[in-house]
Amino acid sequence: LRFMLVGITLSGGDGIQLRVSDDNGATYKSSGYQYQYTINASSGSAATQVQSYGNASASGINLSPSATTSYLQGYVDVFSPDQANDLLLAKFDLFNTSGTNTNGQILGLGYYGVQDAITALEFKTTSATFTAGTIYLYVISC
């Protein structure tokens, strides 16, 4: 699956997370995720132009830094979402235009570390509000 995020803007709060469900979206898993991403900032001091973030026990796959996303676009590829014996893996390449130290390319990957048949995906924030943008879903049939 490929998700294209186009012109996503948030008002206040945190960044965007990808979370999974195994009951068709009735509930979403709030633990068992890991992620790592790097921001290649286009501005700021040399010490802050490349930053890495990660978490080995997260409540979702974080796709952007907290409280800094003002305009986000790019793609998120999701692999093996429906195989009960596989881990869900997400790879993302996004561009963020928000602040001096986080304005630039966000490259990362994350996964849901429990073998489970995933039946729904959710893009969410904990405290921010989506104010604009579109998320497109592309599926390639084999």
Secondary structure in CASP SS format (residue, H / E / C, confidence):
PFRMAT SS
TARGET T0000
AUTHOR 0000-0000-0000
METHOD secondary structure of the structure
MODEL  1
L C 1.00
R E 1.00
F E 1.00
M E 1.00
L E 1.00
V E 1.00
G E 1.00
I E 1.00
T E 1.00
L E 1.00
S E 1.00
G C 1.00
G C 1.00
D C 1.00
G C 1.00
I C 1.00
Q E 1.00
L E 1.00
R E 1.00
V E 1.00
S E 1.00
D C 1.00
D C 1.00
N C 1.00
G C 1.00
A C 1.00
T C 1.00
Y C 1.00
K C 1.00
S C 1.00
S C 1.00
G C 1.00
Y E 1.00
Q E 1.00
Y E 1.00
Q E 1.00
Y E 1.00
T E 1.00
I E 1.00
N E 1.00
A E 1.00
S C 1.00
S C 1.00
G C 1.00
S C 1.00
A H 1.00
A H 1.00
T H 1.00
Q C 1.00
V E 1.00
Q E 1.00
S E 1.00
Y E 1.00
G E 1.00
N E 1.00
A E 1.00
S E 1.00
A E 1.00
S C 1.00
G C 1.00
I E 1.00
N E 1.00
L C 1.00
S C 1.00
P C 1.00
S C 1.00
A C 1.00
T C 1.00
T C 1.00
S C 1.00
Y C 1.00
L E 1.00
Q E 1.00
G E 1.00
Y E 1.00
V E 1.00
D E 1.00
V E 1.00
F E 1.00
S C 1.00
P C 1.00
D C 1.00
Q C 1.00
A C 1.00
N C 1.00
D C 1.00
L C 1.00
L E 1.00
L E 1.00
A E 1.00
K E 1.00
F E 1.00
D E 1.00
L E 1.00
F E 1.00
N E 1.00
T C 1.00
S C 1.00
G C 1.00
T C 1.00
N C 1.00
T C 1.00
N C 1.00
G E 1.00
Q E 1.00
I E 1.00
L E 1.00
G E 1.00
L E 1.00
G E 1.00
Y E 1.00
Y E 1.00
G C 1.00
V C 1.00
Q C 1.00
D C 1.00
A C 1.00
I C 1.00
T C 1.00
A E 1.00
L E 1.00
E E 1.00
F E 1.00
K E 1.00
T C 1.00
T C 1.00
S C 1.00
A C 1.00
T E 1.00
F E 1.00
T E 1.00
A E 1.00
G E 1.00
T E 1.00
I E 1.00
Y E 1.00
L E 1.00
Y E 1.00
V C 1.00
I C 1.00
S C 1.00
C C 1.00
END
